[in-house]
């Protein structure tokens, strides 16, 4: 049995009123008790702002450029750095919220104006937070406050994908420029598709329940991205879709 780790940042939160987001984040932390910041988010009102910055600022202040060039100096491979940063932001923006969506049918606002990132002493992103903790939920959700009910799973999946798209699009565009085209935005959106598939596959393994529900919800997110014209499904042969994960694809 894995022992839960006492995380100093989580332990130091000052929560004045328990919200549905707090309850969901607590359950998400249990998915990985030895690394409790891997899933879920904090609420900005509960924490100190030291080492936090708005996601919206990453492409407008030169922060992303600095992160890229620092890593490129160390690795000497601009494509590898672009892949690494794309994966980092994909998890921070999409991986966390899609985990909640497939598990509970809930989602926080992952849009650029609502998300903040926390970095460790070396400048690596290790946590995320939201300014507005309001959750979007399904009609039968038990929460009675601080939620907005959407009509069905499709609507919730589409809203979640839209907010993730708004956050990731400018980051991916800048990463393509910084990599001098070595990694394309299409390649980064295929990484997003893989992240959705991995999440929808891993959550049932971690919880022991809900495989069909998780797969259905993951499929809805992929469909929403595809509806936006984003190439989240890779093609390894003409007309043949592949997730390249060694597991059944969501198609």
VEXROGU-21203 format. One record per residue (C-alpha): residue number from 1; y, z, x. Coordinates in nm, 2 decimals, padded with zeros to 4 digits, always signed. Each point is the difference from the previous one (the first is absolute). Example, Ala and Ser with C-alpha at 12.3 -4.5 7.8 and 13.67 -1.06 7.14 Angstrom:
# VEXROGU-21203
+-----+--------+--------+--------+
|   n |      v |      w |      u |
+-----+--------+--------+--------+
|   1 | -00.45 | +00.78 | +01.23 |
|   2 | +00.34 | -00.07 | +00.14 |
+-----+--------+--------+--------+
***
This chain:
# VEXROGU-21203
+-----+--------+--------+--------+
|   n |      v |      w |      u |
+-----+--------+--------+--------+
|   1 | +00.00 | +00.00 | +00.00 |
|   2 | +00.34 | -00.10 | +00.14 |
|   3 | +00.25 | +00.28 | +00.04 |
|   4 | +00.34 | -00.06 | -00.14 |
|   5 | +00.27 | -00.01 | +00.27 |
|   6 | +00.32 | +00.20 | -00.04 |
|   7 | +00.27 | -00.25 | +00.06 |
|   8 | +00.33 | +00.15 | +00.11 |
|   9 | +00.22 | -00.26 | -00.18 |
|  10 | -00.20 | +00.03 | -00.33 |
|  11 | -00.01 | +00.38 | +00.04 |
|  12 | +00.38 | +00.02 | +00.04 |
|  13 | +00.08 | -00.19 | -00.31 |
|  14 | +00.22 | +00.19 | -00.25 |
|  15 | -00.12 | -00.10 | -00.34 |
|  16 | +00.22 | +00.15 | -00.28 |
|  17 | -00.17 | -00.17 | -00.29 |
|  18 | -00.35 | -00.15 | -00.01 |
|  19 | +00.02 | -00.36 | -00.11 |
|  20 | -00.28 | -00.24 | -00.08 |
|  21 | +00.06 | -00.16 | +00.33 |
|  22 | -00.07 | +00.33 | +00.18 |
|  23 | -00.33 | +00.03 | -00.18 |
|  24 | -00.11 | -00.35 | +00.08 |
|  25 | +00.10 | +00.03 | +00.36 |
|  26 | -00.20 | +00.32 | +00.03 |
|  27 | -00.31 | -00.18 | -00.13 |
|  28 | +00.07 | -00.29 | +00.24 |
|  29 | +00.01 | +00.24 | +00.30 |
|  30 | -00.35 | +00.11 | -00.09 |
|  31 | -00.13 | -00.35 | +00.06 |
|  32 | +00.06 | +00.06 | +00.37 |
|  33 | +00.03 | +00.38 | +00.05 |
|  34 | -00.01 | -00.02 | +00.38 |
|  35 | +00.30 | -00.24 | -00.01 |
|  36 | +00.19 | +00.10 | -00.31 |
|  37 | +00.30 | -00.22 | +00.06 |
|  38 | -00.21 | -00.32 | -00.01 |
|  39 | +00.02 | -00.03 | -00.38 |
|  40 | +00.27 | +00.10 | -00.24 |
|  41 | +00.37 | +00.06 | +00.05 |
|  42 | +00.26 | +00.27 | +00.01 |
|  43 | +00.31 | +00.04 | -00.21 |
|  44 | +00.32 | -00.02 | +00.19 |
|  45 | +00.15 | +00.29 | -00.18 |
|  46 | -00.28 | +00.23 | +00.13 |
|  47 | +00.04 | -00.07 | +00.37 |
|  48 | +00.23 | +00.01 | +00.30 |
|  49 | +00.13 | -00.35 | +00.09 |
|  50 | -00.06 | +00.04 | +00.37 |
|  51 | -00.18 | -00.32 | +00.13 |
|  52 | +00.02 | -00.16 | -00.34 |
|  53 | +00.17 | -00.34 | -00.07 |
|  54 | +00.03 | -00.22 | -00.30 |
|  55 | -00.24 | -00.30 | -00.01 |
|  56 | +00.29 | -00.22 | -00.11 |
|  57 | +00.17 | +00.07 | +00.33 |
|  58 | -00.28 | -00.13 | +00.22 |
|  59 | +00.12 | -00.36 | -00.01 |
|  60 | +00.37 | +00.06 | -00.04 |
|  61 | +00.06 | +00.24 | +00.29 |
|  62 | -00.21 | -00.16 | +00.28 |
|  63 | -00.26 | +00.27 | -00.03 |
|  64 | -00.29 | -00.24 | -00.05 |
|  65 | +00.13 | -00.21 | +00.30 |
|  66 | +00.00 | +00.31 | +00.22 |
|  67 | -00.35 | +00.10 | -00.11 |
|  68 | -00.13 | -00.35 | +00.07 |
|  69 | +00.16 | -00.05 | +00.34 |
|  70 | -00.11 | +00.35 | +00.11 |
|  71 | -00.36 | -00.08 | -00.09 |
|  72 | +00.02 | -00.35 | +00.14 |
|  73 | +00.11 | +00.14 | +00.34 |
|  74 | -00.30 | +00.22 | +00.00 |
|  75 | -00.26 | -00.24 | -00.13 |
|  76 | +00.13 | -00.33 | +00.13 |
|  77 | -00.13 | -00.19 | -00.31 |
|  78 | +00.25 | -00.08 | -00.28 |
|  79 | -00.26 | -00.11 | -00.25 |
|  80 | -00.20 | +00.33 | +00.05 |
|  81 | +00.32 | +00.20 | -00.05 |
|  82 | +00.08 | -00.19 | -00.32 |
|  83 | -00.35 | +00.06 | -00.13 |
|  84 | +00.02 | +00.37 | +00.09 |
|  85 | +00.34 | +00.05 | -00.17 |
|  86 | -00.10 | -00.21 | -00.31 |
|  87 | -00.31 | +00.22 | -00.04 |
|  88 | +00.21 | +00.31 | +00.04 |
|  89 | +00.25 | -00.10 | -00.27 |
|  90 | -00.27 | -00.13 | -00.22 |
|  91 | -00.17 | +00.33 | -00.01 |
|  92 | +00.33 | +00.20 | -00.03 |
|  93 | +00.13 | -00.21 | -00.29 |
|  94 | -00.31 | -00.14 | -00.18 |
|  95 | -00.31 | +00.19 | +00.12 |
|  96 | +00.12 | +00.34 | -00.12 |
|  97 | +00.12 | -00.11 | -00.34 |
|  98 | -00.30 | -00.23 | -00.07 |
|  99 | -00.23 | +00.29 | +00.09 |
| 100 | +00.17 | +00.20 | -00.28 |
| 101 | -00.01 | -00.29 | -00.24 |
| 102 | -00.37 | -00.08 | +00.04 |
| 103 | -00.09 | +00.37 | -00.01 |
| 104 | +00.22 | +00.14 | -00.28 |
| 105 | +00.17 | -00.30 | -00.17 |
| 106 | +00.34 | +00.13 | +00.13 |
| 107 | +00.26 | -00.13 | +00.24 |
| 108 | +00.32 | +00.11 | +00.15 |
| 109 | +00.29 | -00.24 | +00.07 |
| 110 | -00.08 | -00.16 | +00.34 |
| 111 | +00.32 | -00.20 | -00.01 |
| 112 | +00.23 | -00.02 | +00.31 |
| 113 | +00.27 | +00.22 | -00.16 |
| 114 | -00.25 | +00.28 | -00.08 |
| 115 | -00.22 | +00.03 | +00.31 |
| 116 | +00.07 | +00.20 | +00.31 |
| 117 | -00.21 | +00.01 | +00.32 |
| 118 | -00.07 | +00.29 | +00.23 |
| 119 | -00.07 | -00.06 | +00.37 |
| 120 | -00.17 | +00.22 | +00.26 |
| 121 | +00.15 | +00.09 | +00.34 |
| 122 | -00.10 | -00.34 | +00.14 |
| 123 | +00.17 | -00.19 | -00.29 |
| 124 | -00.32 | -00.10 | -00.18 |
| 125 | +00.00 | +00.02 | -00.38 |
| 126 | -00.23 | +00.28 | -00.12 |
| 127 | +00.11 | +00.08 | -00.35 |
| 128 | +00.20 | -00.13 | -00.30 |
| 129 | +00.22 | +00.15 | -00.27 |
| 130 | +00.18 | -00.11 | -00.32 |
| 131 | +00.35 | +00.08 | -00.12 |
| 132 | -00.08 | -00.04 | -00.37 |
| 133 | -00.34 | +00.17 | -00.07 |
| 134 | -00.04 | -00.16 | -00.35 |
| 135 | -00.35 | -00.15 | -00.04 |
| 136 | -00.10 | -00.30 | -00.20 |
| 137 | -00.31 | +00.08 | -00.20 |
| 138 | -00.24 | -00.14 | -00.26 |
| 139 | +00.05 | +00.08 | -00.37 |
| 140 | -00.28 | +00.27 | -00.01 |
| 141 | +00.13 | +00.19 | +00.30 |
| 142 | +00.01 | +00.37 | -00.05 |
| 143 | +00.34 | +00.05 | +00.16 |
| 144 | +00.28 | +00.10 | -00.23 |
| 145 | +00.31 | -00.03 | +00.22 |
| 146 | +00.13 | -00.19 | +00.30 |
| 147 | -00.20 | -00.31 | -00.08 |
| 148 | +00.06 | -00.34 | -00.15 |
| 149 | -00.29 | -00.13 | -00.21 |
| 150 | -00.09 | -00.37 | +00.04 |
| 151 | -00.20 | -00.18 | -00.27 |
| 152 | -00.32 | -00.07 | +00.20 |
| 153 | -00.16 | -00.04 | +00.34 |
| 154 | +00.12 | -00.35 | +00.05 |
| 155 | +00.36 | +00.10 | -00.05 |
| 156 | -00.04 | +00.29 | +00.24 |
| 157 | -00.17 | -00.22 | +00.26 |
| 158 | +00.27 | -00.26 | -00.03 |
| 159 | +00.28 | +00.25 | +00.04 |
| 160 | -00.17 | +00.16 | +00.30 |
| 161 | -00.05 | -00.33 | +00.17 |
| 162 | +00.36 | -00.10 | -00.07 |
| 163 | +00.15 | +00.31 | +00.15 |
| 164 | -00.23 | -00.03 | +00.31 |
| 165 | +00.10 | -00.37 | +00.03 |
| 166 | +00.37 | +00.09 | +00.00 |
| 167 | -00.05 | +00.25 | +00.28 |
| 168 | -00.24 | -00.21 | +00.22 |
| 169 | +00.16 | -00.34 | -00.03 |
| 170 | +00.31 | +00.06 | +00.22 |
| 171 | -00.22 | +00.19 | +00.25 |
| 172 | -00.25 | -00.28 | +00.03 |
| 173 | +00.27 | -00.27 | +00.03 |
| 174 | +00.16 | +00.19 | +00.29 |
| 175 | -00.34 | +00.06 | +00.17 |
| 176 | -00.07 | -00.37 | -00.01 |
| 177 | +00.34 | -00.06 | +00.17 |
| 178 | -00.06 | +00.27 | +00.26 |
| 179 | -00.35 | -00.13 | +00.08 |
| 180 | +00.16 | -00.35 | +00.05 |
| 181 | -00.23 | -00.13 | -00.27 |
| 182 | -00.32 | +00.13 | +00.17 |
| 183 | -00.08 | +00.18 | -00.32 |
| 184 | +00.10 | -00.16 | -00.33 |
| 185 | +00.10 | +00.16 | -00.32 |
| 186 | -00.31 | -00.16 | -00.16 |
| 187 | -00.21 | +00.18 | +00.25 |
| 188 | +00.17 | +00.33 | -00.08 |
| 189 | -00.05 | -00.05 | -00.38 |
| 190 | -00.37 | -00.06 | +00.07 |
| 191 | +00.00 | +00.34 | +00.17 |
| 192 | +00.15 | +00.14 | -00.32 |
| 193 | -00.29 | -00.15 | -00.20 |
| 194 | -00.25 | +00.15 | +00.24 |
| 195 | +00.17 | +00.34 | -00.04 |
| 196 | -00.03 | -00.01 | -00.38 |
| 197 | -00.37 | -00.09 | +00.03 |
| 198 | -00.07 | +00.27 | +00.25 |
| 199 | +00.18 | +00.26 | -00.21 |
| 200 | -00.19 | -00.10 | -00.32 |
| 201 | -00.33 | +00.02 | +00.19 |
| 202 | +00.06 | +00.32 | +00.19 |
| 203 | +00.14 | +00.22 | -00.27 |
| 204 | -00.33 | +00.01 | -00.20 |
| 205 | -00.18 | +00.08 | +00.32 |
| 206 | +00.23 | +00.29 | +00.07 |
| 207 | -00.01 | +00.13 | -00.36 |
| 208 | -00.35 | -00.10 | -00.11 |
| 209 | +00.12 | -00.14 | -00.33 |
| 210 | +00.20 | -00.28 | -00.16 |
| 211 | -00.13 | -00.30 | +00.19 |
| 212 | +00.04 | -00.25 | -00.29 |
| 213 | +00.34 | +00.14 | -00.09 |
| 214 | +00.13 | -00.01 | +00.36 |
| 215 | -00.12 | -00.36 | +00.05 |
| 216 | +00.15 | -00.11 | -00.33 |
| 217 | +00.34 | +00.16 | +00.09 |
| 218 | -00.01 | -00.15 | +00.35 |
| 219 | -00.07 | -00.34 | -00.15 |
| 220 | +00.30 | +00.04 | -00.23 |
| 221 | +00.23 | +00.07 | +00.30 |
| 222 | -00.13 | -00.30 | +00.19 |
| 223 | +00.05 | -00.22 | -00.31 |
| 224 | +00.36 | +00.13 | -00.03 |
| 225 | +00.07 | -00.09 | +00.36 |
| 226 | -00.16 | -00.35 | -00.05 |
| 227 | +00.22 | -00.04 | -00.31 |
| 228 | +00.30 | +00.06 | +00.22 |
| 229 | -00.12 | -00.29 | +00.22 |
| 230 | -00.11 | +00.22 | +00.29 |
| 231 | -00.31 | -00.10 | +00.20 |
| 232 | -00.18 | +00.33 | -00.01 |
| 233 | -00.34 | -00.17 | -00.01 |
| 234 | -00.11 | -00.16 | +00.32 |
| 235 | -00.19 | -00.33 | +00.00 |
| 236 | -00.26 | -00.04 | +00.26 |
| 237 | -00.12 | -00.34 | -00.13 |
| 238 | +00.16 | -00.25 | -00.25 |
| 239 | -00.01 | +00.15 | -00.34 |
| 240 | -00.19 | +00.31 | +00.11 |
| 241 | +00.16 | +00.34 | -00.01 |
| 242 | -00.09 | +00.26 | +00.26 |
| 243 | +00.10 | +00.36 | +00.05 |
| 244 | -00.15 | +00.02 | +00.34 |
| 245 | -00.10 | +00.36 | -00.05 |
| 246 | -00.38 | -00.03 | -00.02 |
| 247 | +00.02 | +00.12 | -00.36 |
| 248 | +00.01 | -00.18 | -00.34 |
| 249 | +00.34 | -00.15 | -00.05 |
| 250 | +00.24 | +00.07 | -00.29 |
| 251 | +00.06 | -00.35 | -00.13 |
+-----+--------+--------+--------+
***
